[in-house]
Amino acid sequence: MNNKRHLILLLSCLLLSCGLLPPLQAQESHRPAASPLADKASAAATSPLADKANWMGQLADTIAARNLVLPGTHDSGARYGGALLRTQTIDIPAQLEAGVRAFDIRLREHEGQLGLYHSHAFQRVYWESDVLPALIDFLRQHPSEWLVVSLKREGGEAADYRRLLSLSLSNEAYTPYFLSDWDDSYTLAPCRGRILFLHRDEVMEHYPGVRCEGWADNATCLLTLRTARDNATQVLLQDEYQYNATAEAPKKLEAILNSLRRMHQPDDPASYRSGISFVSATAYPLATPKQFAKRLNSAVAERIAAEQLSPRGILFIDFISHPGGKQLVEQLILSNFR
């Protein structure tokens, strides 16, 4: 048997040397080719849109916080009060899961707490017992994320607003989740798992976050953000919201895009490091926020993509659960990964 094996081996070597047998390494592998569908599924899984509750987790800790653009909701709690006052259709916890990271909260004293209001309409939720706990709970479950919350008194007594808000922001169970200070040098790392408050009204002496100075009504202007330690930075604000009819939506679109372009060019002396731009508008009492949102949200998303804009700051949007709003939120998230 051993003689037979030696003979076979000798003949094989002879044939191979004469080129009559192909070398073993030249034989083709019969592994199946990778499926294009599998490649697409893998790419989709790594997209920040695959898990919008944790999209910031794919960003580097070292990225400058001022260089991010955060999708936000205008009048975040306004789901009631009729067509002229309604600006959203889903609640704040659902907005968080949809990728929203900035919130416009309007408050007034209501039955001993701060209720969310839009104009005269109570929105059936409270800051202390509903909204603030929901924000904190989200950060506990998603520690990679950073939130910005604008707080504004919506009528009522200023003293009641200051007293109740100060109590809620002094709660020792919550204060570890607040950014007490702010400046342009912050990276994302110290912001993760925390809230930056933008105070549009006077609140308390040692307030967390920043106080907004120079917020002009229905205008585009420079806005100063000042901390309790007197650190100050400037951002560009676009909050032009009152129009005569929905036919003026192109005028609002141009105001939005002009602000985004000025928030985009770091080497342009006329541009700004960061900004706040409201996509929302109304023609009260003739046209509703929803009518403007239908004309603006998709249009803004498409222009950002077409111009390859990388705006920096916050965009406050109406009706983010509708197709145009969802498109704009997703476009803004993706802008952070260019």
Secondary structure, DSSP 4 states (H G I P E B T S, - for coil): -HHHHHHHHHHHHHHHHTT-S--GGGSPP-PPPPPHHHHHHHHHHHSGGGGGGGGGGGS-TTSBGGG-EEEEETTTT---S-TTT---SS-HHHHHHTT--EEEEEEEEETTEEEEEETTEEEEEEIIIIIHHHHHHHHHH-TT--EEEEEEE-SS-HHHHHHHHHHHHT-TTTGGGB-----TT-BSGGGTT-EEEEESS---TT-SSEEEE---TTSEEEEEEE-TT--EEEEEEE---B-S-GGGHHHHHHHHHHHHHHTT-TT-TT--S-EEEE---BBTTTB-HHHHHHHHHHHHHHHHHHHT----EEEEES-TTSHHHHHHHHHHHHHTT-
